[in-house]
């Protein structure tokens, strides 16, 4: 997205805000899901179940979200530099490589999480 030179700070802020709305909604919905789980299990008055939900939420946050955000943060830096240099084909290469690396990194984590109830 190109910003014209005569655009005010408020207009730039509004453009960036419009782009970020889907991400904000997604993160709020994820927080809502974890809060609903905690609320309903908390109403069962069983400390063991509530501790299990807390541990499960923590494991998902650490193993899935932290690793994914770290990998995507590195990818974001590389793609931004390529885009700024006008190397659009390189942006696509980084995107595809990022998908492959993320898949290989997350596959063992998904297997571990899938077998964790046994």
C-alpha positions as CSV (number, residue, x, y, z in Angstrom):
1,X,0.0,0.0,0.0
2,X,1.4,3.3,-1.0
3,X,0.8,6.4,1.1
4,X,0.8,9.8,-0.7
5,X,3.1,12.5,0.5
6,X,0.3,14.8,1.3
7,X,-1.5,12.4,3.6
8,X,-2.0,13.6,7.2
9,X,-1.0,11.5,10.2
10,X,-4.7,10.9,11.0
11,X,-5.3,9.6,7.5
12,X,-2.3,7.3,7.8
13,X,-3.5,6.1,11.2
14,X,-7.0,5.4,9.8
15,X,-5.5,3.4,6.8
16,X,-3.4,1.2,9.1
17,X,-6.4,0.8,11.5
18,X,-8.6,-0.5,8.6
19,X,-5.9,-3.0,7.7
20,X,-5.5,-4.3,11.3
21,X,-9.2,-4.8,12.1
22,X,-9.4,-8.5,11.1
23,X,-6.4,-9.3,13.2
24,X,-7.8,-7.6,16.2
25,X,-11.1,-9.4,15.8
26,X,-9.4,-12.7,15.5
27,X,-7.3,-12.2,18.6
28,X,-10.3,-11.0,20.6
29,X,-12.3,-14.1,19.6
30,X,-9.4,-16.4,20.6
31,X,-9.3,-14.7,24.0
32,X,-13.1,-15.1,24.3
33,X,-12.8,-18.8,23.6
34,X,-10.2,-19.4,26.4
35,X,-12.3,-17.2,28.8
36,X,-15.5,-19.2,28.0
37,X,-13.7,-22.5,28.7
38,X,-12.3,-21.2,32.0
39,X,-15.7,-19.8,33.0
40,X,-17.7,-23.0,32.3
41,X,-15.1,-25.3,33.9
42,X,-14.8,-22.9,36.8
43,X,-18.6,-23.3,37.5
44,X,-18.1,-27.0,38.0
45,X,-16.3,-26.3,41.3
46,X,-13.5,-28.7,40.6
47,X,-10.1,-27.3,41.1
48,X,-8.4,-30.1,39.2
49,X,-10.5,-29.5,36.0
50,X,-9.8,-25.8,36.2
51,X,-6.1,-26.4,36.6
52,X,-6.3,-28.7,33.5
53,X,-7.9,-26.0,31.5
54,X,-5.4,-23.4,32.6
55,X,-2.5,-25.8,31.7
56,X,-4.1,-26.6,28.4
57,X,-4.5,-22.9,27.5
58,X,-0.9,-22.2,28.5
59,X,0.5,-25.1,26.4
60,X,-1.4,-24.0,23.4
61,X,-0.2,-20.4,23.8
62,X,3.4,-21.4,24.3
63,X,3.7,-24.3,21.8
64,X,1.5,-23.0,19.0
65,X,1.1,-19.3,19.2
66,X,4.6,-18.2,20.4
67,X,6.4,-20.4,17.9
68,X,4.1,-19.4,15.1
69,X,4.4,-15.7,15.9
70,X,8.2,-16.0,16.1
71,X,8.4,-17.6,12.7
72,X,6.0,-15.2,11.1
73,X,7.9,-12.2,12.7
74,X,11.1,-13.3,11.0
75,X,9.2,-13.8,7.8
76,X,7.6,-10.4,8.1
77,X,11.1,-8.8,8.3
78,X,12.3,-10.6,5.2
79,X,9.2,-9.9,3.1
80,X,9.2,-6.2,4.1
81,X,12.7,-5.8,3.0
82,X,12.1,-7.5,-0.3
83,X,9.0,-5.5,-0.9
84,X,10.7,-2.3,-0.1
85,X,13.5,-3.1,-2.6
86,X,10.9,-3.9,-5.3
87,X,11.8,-7.6,-5.4
88,X,8.2,-8.9,-5.5
89,X,9.1,-12.4,-6.7
90,X,11.4,-12.8,-3.7
91,X,8.4,-11.9,-1.5
92,X,6.6,-14.9,-2.9
93,X,9.6,-17.1,-2.4
94,X,9.9,-16.1,1.2
95,X,6.2,-16.7,1.7
96,X,6.3,-20.2,0.3
97,X,9.5,-21.1,2.2
98,X,7.8,-19.7,5.4
99,X,4.8,-22.0,4.8
100,X,7.1,-25.0,4.5
101,X,9.2,-24.2,7.5
102,X,6.1,-23.5,9.6
103,X,4.6,-26.8,8.5
104,X,7.7,-28.8,9.4
105,X,8.1,-27.0,12.8
106,X,4.4,-27.3,13.8
107,X,3.8,-30.9,12.6
108,X,5.6,-32.5,15.6
109,X,3.9,-30.1,18.0
110,X,0.5,-31.1,16.6
111,X,1.3,-34.7,16.9
112,X,2.4,-34.2,20.5
113,X,-0.7,-32.2,21.3
114,X,-2.9,-34.8,19.6
115,X,-1.5,-37.6,21.7
116,X,-1.3,-35.7,24.9
117,X,-4.6,-37.1,26.3
118,X,-3.3,-40.7,26.3
